[in-house]
Amino acid sequence: MPWQVTGLVDGEDGFNCYILDTDLTNHSVKLEFKVTQKKHSEGVLYELQEYFGCGSVVIDNRKTDTKKYHVNGFSAILDKIIPHF
């Protein structure tokens, strides 16, 4: 399964990093790991959730009928997601 996970993520989505300005002097960093699929393939998203043992499966876009496996917890990304890759 590890190679399948790597291949799926390589072709479908991956990591995002956002730097948010909270005011003139403070910034906040948000990490996100996500994989998006059409609703008919959402089962693979639940398999990713089980494989990594963290995150959630949520609606990504109602217009495109997509769902996403989403992890945004800093420690989950550092301790579980990044070590896989």
GITA-V310161 format. One record per backbone hydrogen bond with DSSP energy under -1.0 kcal/mol. CO is the residue of the C=O (numbers start at 1). NH is the residue of the N-H. If there is no record, write none. Layout:
CO|NH ; CO|NH
This chain:
1|5 ; 2|6 ; 3|7 ; 4|8 ; 5|9 ; 6|10 ; 7|11 ; 8|12 ; 9|13 ; 14|34 ; 16|32 ; 18|30 ; 20|28 ; 26|22 ; 26|23 ; 28|20 ; 30|18 ; 32|16 ; 33|71 ; 34|14 ; 35|69 ; 37|67 ; 38|41 ; 39|42 ; 41|44 ; 42|46 ; 43|47 ; 44|48 ; 45|49 ; 46|50 ; 47|51 ; 48|52 ; 49|53 ; 56|70 ; 58|68 ; 61|66 ; 65|39 ; 66|60 ; 66|61 ; 67|37 ; 68|58 ; 69|35 ; 70|56 ; 71|33 ; 73|77 ; 74|78 ; 75|79 ; 76|80 ; 76|81 ; 77|82 ; 81|85
